[in-house]
């Protein structure tokens, strides 16, 4: 495993299946407290139970029945691991409303997803984590200063000394970028810690 | 007796004599002191005069010990004479004396004198030799066992010597010798131990210096024993008592009242003598002034000893006093050692008044306080109070309830009384008011009291409360579906749901009751109640919903309904009547959907298509319409007269000409079908398609016109509508077939079902769309039925059928020893051996000696999430593990030539062997054994069950194979000429090419087992087991094709299925475009076997790299995204994602470089959902890296 892929490999290590972690979506939010974030995501606050990431690594893949997400404090931000909807534009607009900030990324069975940064209910910038050159939003270059030394584009550096960029590196780079924004990079310590699992009743990720 | 002149000047004391006498008077013994009257009258006597106590004490023990006495010969304490002193020759004599001296501690000894009667000495004289010394003994001694070596020690402190010597020659004989031992006695008074005195010669020099005394035992001759006379001044002991007290007690109106039947009496006791210990002696008697309670002494007792100045205490024992008695008591101090007592204290009066039980802390349960008023929420509340008892005995609590005197209209006076017995003191009594005593709304008051065996508390103050039962509520009444039209609630169904939110004050579940009746103001529809119903178990706070059953309401009725909440015997009031008008939407009255504006120009070429399902083929239905002011320019729909139609009107005027396709084809009823209409403006041709096939075409004679109006879907239509497509273009027949979900122009319904169905479900077909797992196992019967079908098996093996989790073989077997060899040079018979066939008896060329049928069914299993068991099967076997293999064998339909075995009495044996296909694994037979039966019996044997288990002896990360081979051994009568037994294999022994073991190449029924985990990550907690899609371990039939089935009508992933279908059926329409040569998409299970489209897809190994060093996965993703950005730059803004086929997890993905791939932006949720279904398919059918699979697209 190259260091450039370490965060992807770290997350995959929490799923013992032959094809570990086919999907993963996470959003970080600064501003509201955890319960408020949960409420904005539509959770039943009474459903809160303690859980670790390994207990619910399939959280991103729910198609039938209740949806759910895992939430816990990460520095001054609230980190949420959920499904595709949790990291959607609509969700980021809601949880960043009222002057808050939110940033998300993820991947699914259809491949790597997007990295989205929202503030005060507005999408500031958004790009595919495999190609940040094409970005949209109110201030597409808002995160450029955080990208130093990170490689995202799959077509980059094919002949470079570091070799080609793999999807695992794009994913890792996006997580490192988010760690630079939030000040806390996702880590085994956070993933091993007990956080709160919220259920979104009768939801449908699909 | 001495006068007061001695104060501070003892030498000046004047002394007189006072005789004493002991007399008995009135039963009391008194000491009578008779002072010398002359002394008392003497003018020189200074008062006060004190009487000193002088006591002459007899000796207690006396014994002489000489230097000759030893342990064997101790001093004799019984001799009449005792010698003290020394005699020449070294003889030493000592006399030891012990007196019964009183306790002198604290006494002032003024004088002490030892007097001995002496009868002999070495001579007579006043001052003889060294004299005899009296000294204080400091050690203990036993008069019966004292000799020279253990004689007690002494001290010469305060010793005294008398030099006198008396013999018979003296003038006075016998005579006494006296010693002043005042100092010694004062030592005793000061606390020195009193071990007695010793008489001896001072220094005990070897001279004659002895005196002989008479002992206490010399009673007959002289009668003068040793004497010690002590004189003390002042009282040695004068106890006093003070501060008498009784507790517990309180002063009431100046009188002492004790609240206990066992009070404690106390007083301070002291003695001027100091030291020693004192007791308090108490006496209790009836107060002489009291009446009716007895008289005289009640009880006396003494306290434990205390030091002077301490408090003597004593408790009056139980059973002596009674509540209400008036008593008096007194106390005195006693010095037992000195045998002295103080005077009695004054009588202390007290009244015994033990408190009664109490009652307090009143509660009514259940109740709540509302605005300061206690409100009981039950008709049978519990009245609770805490009771106490000073005697700590169980109590009886009594309560009574009466009408609040201030209340009106509810009755007056007592309502009920009740009680509770054996309430522990300090505990809470709970007295439940029985039913039918209280009524809702009453204002009542209650009180309680505590009753002990001996006393009763006063009734408590009245406690008021109001009875107010919980009020159930039913609010938020709605009827669903409904809408408000001009202020009137209208429902468009005959079976609306009546809904309301129910609440229970304490959160209990409720029942909702509703009733409907005709609106009294309505006419012509009937009157009175129409229907009443209820639903139980509604959680408080939840919405109750009662659906009006069919047949109750009629279209056009004006009705009213109301609802109430019920819990037990309580209910809310009926709600107000809710007015509702029933107005069922008729076809044409309401479109299913409507756009905001026009979608197409209806005077230009267009295509309109949709999936529909109607319950009626005769309806006048319009599926898609963009209507003008008076006419619709076109109609795609149905009419009773013409069936399916695609017509156009000539103008937007009344009476316009209608022409087009009036098909005369009846619409399918109750099933989904695809209808499409294509208008080609260039040729003015209209074409109607049904399920992708042209129904008819027509050329319009008149011009078409444009209706600039919103488009409506499902106008005048009763049924379902889905996947409506409008194109401002002429779609080709191929494209229409694609929309219809057809592959390669074939009618999909005519296809046989794929080998594996991934349970395509639609919400329309199944209320629970979850794709549950089904093994699709075979049974002996289903296998035999399968064998009877015509089959287009893609190989020539004898396998009857095989699926991922089940395979079966029905085979006919014929055995012949010889047949004529017509082709041979001699025409002689040749050996034939056995012949087996998977479907039918084909032995026309062979005259078999014996034939029979074998049926072999093998089922395998899928492990559950942690591999501890398997997903439940319906094959009747329980306790399976993921690597267990079940097999059933049956042999029947035996036919044999009677020449060999006329009555079938020869035996045939069925045997089974299981073989591991990998050297690193084992396949064991866990259950089942060989079976031998007579030929004629085999038809009755039925199926035989076997079980096998495969497990790896070393896990190389790949599956392990297990092959199962059954065969029969025929009776020896069928053996060949060489005498070799004939074995008939019941599996397919066709050997394929290769160099490996025949066992690996012989088409045996082989399964592959693994212990891997598959699935989309850990499921959420509390996921029902049947919905957990994580699986660990399984055995599958690798021979069976694993086919991923995708349904285009699937509500969650249909868009992806359609994309794949496009790739399969119209590859030229896919993006990126490539037409020369056309793309070829592999993996299509429905394609012709052997065609390039039928080539399998192969799953990527994790991290598998292409020759250029990149992972195949990244190459696939990169290519997909490159095309996606070019072709669908706005996909994300439209809520879409790019989907690719073949899948990025296959070697056939976009990165392969052959251009045979398709990229399409489609609904993100469908993309995500399809991914989940595919992961689940991979998990269930063990499609790991390097495994082949196919895709089957279904409508």
Interface residues (C-beta under 8 A of the other chain):
Chain A: X15 X16 X17 X18 X19 X20 X21 X22 X23 X49 X51 X54 X55 X56 X57 X58 X59 X60 X61 X62 X63 X64 X65 X66 X68 X84 X108 X109 X110 X111 X112 X114 X126 X128 X130 X131 X134 X136 X154 X155 X158 X163 X164 X165 X166 X167 X197 X199 X205 X206
Chain B: X769 X770 X1012 X1013 X1014 X1015 X1016 X1017 X1018 X1019 X1020 X1021 X1023 X1027 X1030 X1052 X1053 X1102 X1108 X1109 X1110 X1111 X1113 X1114 X1117 X1118 X1120 X1121 X1122 X1125 X1132 X1133 X1137 X1138 X1139 X1140 X1144 X1145 X1164 X1165 X1166 X1167 X1168 X1169 X1170 X1171 X1172 X1173 X1174 X1175 X1178 X1179 X1184 X1185
